[in-house]
Amino acid sequence: MPILSTLQRYETKFAKSKALFERARKVMPRGVSHDQWFADPFPIYMSRAKGSHLWDVDGNEYVDYYGGHGGKMLGHAPGAVVAAVQDQIEKGTQYGAVCDLAVEWAELIQQLVPSAELIEFMNSGTEAIMYGIRLARAYTRRDKVVRFQFHFAGAYDAVSVGNKKPFDVPVSAGILPSTVKDTVVIPMNSEEALENALKNRDVGVVIAEAAGSSSGVVGIKPSFYESMRKLTTQYGTLLFFDEVVTGFRYSPGGVQAAVGVTPDLTALGKGVSGVMPGAGAIAGRKDIMDLLLLKDEEWNRFKRVSHSGTFNANPICAAAGIAYLKIIATGEPTRVANQKARQLRDALQRQMDERRIAGCAYDSGFSVVHVYFGHCNRMGPCDRAVCLNADKTRDPAAGQALFMNLALNGVKTPTRGYDAFLSAVHTEDDVKKTVAAFGRSLDALLEEKKLPQGN
Ligand SMILES: Cc1ncc(COP(=O)(O)O)c(C=O)c1O
């Protein structure tokens, strides 16, 4: 009997998703509402989530490794957060005034995040980046923004270069060259490149994903944290960490607490509100954040940084954020998720090695596991933790095939199967199932000649 191809199995197993996609395309341009959710030939439509698991419209169950785009350290619908939201929803969702809970929420963040002298709430990571840059430009009176190759920073136009090659071309149509003319993209981990970019003293802010590009696909070498801090201070530039993913994951206080380097500004998202929709905040130095103060007319009109937003610090996010951060503050979720990531990393590596597949599984030093297929050209020893090889490329076709096969075997990753965000509620059984699914997926990819061999 002929073996069915990945595509044939995908179309059969996810028949209801396929039908829903046909309907969706008539009302939504690509049938989804986020580029990362689209999968060729159609996305899988989910209908329920609990703990480390997801269920789709066909009734298939998955171990989930996208976890609210990296935010869900406690898995889906954690009891304490659900109870807090249920209690609050009866009391209102938006008061058109500041809510009482916002103060406790901010106090918790202040206790956890070293750069959080003051906190300003907003509605997404993208907004946190946007307002962080606005604050930095207003504070330094300098226009230029420096960012690093391959780093992601959400959807704000001014940071819409640098994430993809070619680095000087915006990642999307519709972004004016004038919007990115002051955004300078440089390689990560090069003190020389950073100093060259800063030495004219016209850069307002250096922004970095705090654990390296795409949550550590290419990491940051430990000494570069010190270099970023030292050089930005030396040239009067602000240092801005994007901790939208790493914030309450890498450690309860994010990367900055773990590496001991405090930026001037931090963008927070996702976990800040217990991954309730509307997650965003800036945590920053008091003298910068004070640009948000309201004073006399002259100051308010010409000098201050304005900020509005209907759902800023809404009571639902505040209630969820408080419940979530109290648990994060114990440090236990970080410890468990890190341990599970290491376990998964090692087991995935064994699956590749057993099949003599050229490739690597590494954990980026915290609870996110990345897979790379191919020979690594990096010189020197490697502990499969932080990967500094910026030259590796991850083949989209193999990533897509991996995603499809993992899904067929009950494992849900981002739409390229290369990344896995662990949580404190992933179980031994989840990891075991995932490893078996990865092995079966590798066999299918080998069968379809989608992988390099001969490690
Ligand atoms: C590193 C990073 N920064 C910023 C953002 C943007 O956050 P949001 O999707 O909440 O706008 C994301 C989102 O995935 C992210 O991963």
The ligand as an SDF file (V2000), in Angstrom:
LIG
                    3D

 16 16  0  0  0  0  0  0  0  0999 V2000
   10.2350   39.8940   21.2390 C   0  0  0  0  0  0  0  0  0  0  0  0
    8.8880   40.4730   20.9560 C   0  0  0  0  0  0  0  0  0  0  0  0
    8.7080   41.8030   21.0220 N   0  0  0  0  0  0  0  0  0  0  0  0
    7.5210   42.3700   20.7830 C   0  0  0  0  0  0  0  0  0  0  0  0
    6.4220   41.6050   20.4610 C   0  0  0  0  0  0  0  0  0  0  0  0
    5.1100   42.2570   20.1800 C   0  0  0  0  0  0  0  0  0  0  0  0
    4.1830   41.9570   21.1630 O   0  0  0  0  0  0  0  0  0  0  0  0
    2.6150   42.0080   20.8220 P   0  0  0  0  0  0  0  0  0  0  0  0
    2.3300   40.8540   19.9170 O   0  0  0  0  0  0  0  0  0  0  0  0
    1.9530   41.9080   22.1550 O   0  0  0  0  0  0  0  0  0  0  0  0
    2.3680   43.3100   20.1630 O   0  0  0  0  0  0  0  0  0  0  0  0
    6.5530   40.2090   20.3810 C   0  0  0  0  0  0  0  0  0  0  0  0
    5.4130   39.3710   20.0250 C   0  0  0  0  0  0  0  0  0  0  0  0
    5.4940   38.1830   19.8050 O   0  0  0  0  0  0  0  0  0  0  0  0
    7.8260   39.6240   20.6290 C   0  0  0  0  0  0  0  0  0  0  0  0
    8.0090   38.3110   20.5380 O   0  0  0  0  0  0  0  0  0  0  0  0
  1  2  1  0
  2  3  1  0
  2 15  2  0
  3  4  2  0
  4  5  1  0
  5  6  1  0
  5 12  2  0
  6  7  1  0
  7  8  1  0
  8  9  2  0
  8 10  1  0
  8 11  1  0
 12 13  1  0
 12 15  1  0
 13 14  2  0
 15 16  1  0
M  END
$$$$
